[in-house]
Amino acid sequence: CIFAYGSYMEKVKLRKLFEYGKKFGTFLYHTLGIRKGDVVAIDLPNSINFV
């Protein structure tokens, strides 16, 4: 699995990708008040970086 952020790219194991997702979920929960069952949409530009 490859994790990319801007021009930064890193090969990561799925466990590490899961950790990144968990941290992002924690951010949504504590910062934005998103709760289980809420609907969230992420709007990204059409780019290979976001596949």
N, C-alpha and C positions, 0 to 999 in steps of 0.2 A: 504494500500500500504506500502511496506517496502523498505526503502532506505538503501543501504549497500555500504560502502567504506572500503575496506580491511577487518579487523575484526570488524569494527564499524558498527552496525546496528541500525536503528531507524524507528519506525512506523511514517509515515507521511500521512497527508491528501493530496488528489489530488491537491488541491490549492498550497500546499507547493512544491509538485513535479513539478508543472507548473512553479513556481518561480525559482526552480533550473535549469530547462530547459531554461528559459528565460535568466538567468545569464550566462549559458554556451553559448547560442547563441550570447549574447553580447560580451563575450570573443572572440568567433570565428570572429565576425564582426570587433572588434577594434584591436585585436592582430594579426590575420592571414589574414585579408582583405577579408574574405568570404562574398559574397553578395547574395542577393535573386536570385535564379535560379542556383547557383553554386551547383555542386555535391560533397558531402562529404561522405567518407567512414571511418568507425571506425573499426579497426582490433583489436579484443580482444582474449585472450587465451580461449580455450574451458573449461569453468568452470561454475558451478552452480551460482557463484557470479555474472555472467554477463547475467543471464536470465531475 
